[in-house]
Amino acid sequence: MDIASVLLGGCAAGMVLFIVSVGLSVTMGLMGFVNLAHGGFAMLGGYTMVLAMKHAGLGFGAALALAFVAVAALAVVLERTLYARLYGAGELDQVLFTIGLVFIMIPAITLAVGPETQTVPLPGWMRGETDLGFLRYRTYSLVVIAVGVLLVLALWLGFERTRFGARIRAAVDNRRMAASLGVDVGRLFTVTFGIGSGLAAVGGGLGAEILGLDPNYALRYLAYFLIVVAVGGLGRIVGVFYAALLIGVLDFLLKIHFPKGGTMFIYALTLVLLLVRPQGLFGKRGA
Amino acid sequence: MSALAAAVQAFARRHRLRGWEALPWLAALGAFFVFPNHLSFGTQLLVTILFALSLDLVLGYAGIVTLGHAAFFGAGAYTVAMLAAHAGWNEPLSGLVAAAAVAAAIGFLSGAVLLRTHGLALLMLTLCTMALLEQAANMAAVWTGGYDGIPGLKFQPILGLFDFDVLYFRSQYLYVLAVLFLCFAFVRMLVYSAFGQSLTGVRENVVRMHAVGAPVRARLLVAYTLSAALAGVAGGLFTQATGFVNLAVLGLERSAGVLIVLILGGFGRLYGAFVGAVVYLLLEHQLAKIYPTAWQLGIGVLLVLVALYARNGILGLADTLGQRLEARRRR
């Protein structure tokens, strides 16, 4: 495999990792809430999209949008009714609660849909390969990369150039200071949690063809999402982006060359990196 | 007779033993006679209790949140299995000592570098250490059997007297119970000692512990190493009792499972490991029988309810209820 196709395949996987993990990074940075159910929201998004396409006859884009809206709404409801009760609790109670949620989601999906791996019924123009001039590549991976780039740009603009983004950045850096300057951190968190979970759903839907989609998705990729957040830095959109691309490309490359122990290098790299920079590549020291 | 009673009382007072602390041990012994056909499950339960107890030392007392404790359980399990399969070393007690030594060495070496960090970084570093060991065990298939593991291991009689009972697990049950009792006595002594108090100090306020001149890093490293050794013993017992080992002893699921068991029971109180393991494993066992496809659902609901309504686990809930009853009686 030549270098361009490895880079493209890795970028597609990295984009999926980014779209799923970015919400986790921001919510953990904001509230310090360890949300292990984040992978579960991504999984629910994937299933929403697949079921909407198969049974309701929705198009690819419409189903993806539905996944975002449905999961974001569910996340906001859960946040207001359940998550909010645990902000004052210790992080271990939060771990217990979110793992409990995952344990509910996995059998719920197994009972409702079945344990088998789901495939996305891609529209005709996304199947096959596209000629890029210098090489032919899987069209769907190119679509994922394109959607990923658009989302990154939108998120970056929203985060760096709007008042709402400025409030989030302020609250991540110093929650109490932001609150005393009049930022309603609680409401900010609810909105961010909804958007972040919705994005996870989009990532789950877009990535279903790349990562595979079955009920154990919620736990299988949790370590990867957490690694991306830890390497990128808490509450750092740009950091999470670079970390996701780095890990996506490396993982793709190493799995081709060392099919047996490829993931070992990712863990080893993360280990070394976090020992040198415990706050992640782009995190603030002491955060 | 009264001299003996006085000696027992003095011993109990010195070690702050309370009467109810005999209950779990009496229950475990009683279960041996009441459920002779379920001792395989009982043995698994006791191993889980020991594993959760080792986690309680670092998590509950030293406040180190780890997602990689299965690294030490797995190290112990593979040490015993590999010694038996490749070196013909199948004497059980010395096997446990070897398991503890290997796990402690890994705990010491990894702890020496990991414990400088905290929070998310520490969580991920412990996870990565475990994942590396898991991948190493997967790749060194010549020694570890790779994905399939090493089945059909045989061990010498315990103390040269009691044969391993492959059918009813009678001798395994009592053997694991005895080892658990010794390990528990050690952990209990440790947490009530000055060393244990300083660990609690680190958990509650690390800045102040630095200020009073306590060697924080060294204390944490000792606790981490001892806990790793105990987890290694639990892993060694697992291999000896079941006669096999595979990659499942090293995975994230085992790490997360033991974490759930401990938090569910209540961390930082020694007996949380007992309550959590009994509730979790019994529920899992029963639900898997009734709903083989959806047993996780019941456990998930329980975890969410406990997290929402019982701070600090089931024993925490018992504390709260006890205090309310006490308050009502005074009124």
Interface residues (C-beta under 8 A of the other chain):
Chain A: M28 L82 R85 L86 A89 G90 E91 L92 D93 Q94 V95 L96 F97 I99 G100 L101 V102 F103 I104 M105 I106 P107 A108 T110 L111 P115 L219 L222 A223 L226 I227 V229 A230 L234 K260 G261 T263 M264 Y267 A268 T270 L271 L274 L275 P278 Q279 G280
Chain B: L59 V65 V113 L114 R116 T117 H118 G119 L120 A121 L122 L123 M124 L125 L127 C128 T129 A131 L132 Q135 A136 N138 M139 L252 E253 A256 L259 I260 I263 L264 F267 T293 A294 W295 Q296 L297 I299 G300 V301 L302 L303 V304 V306 A307 L308 R311 N312
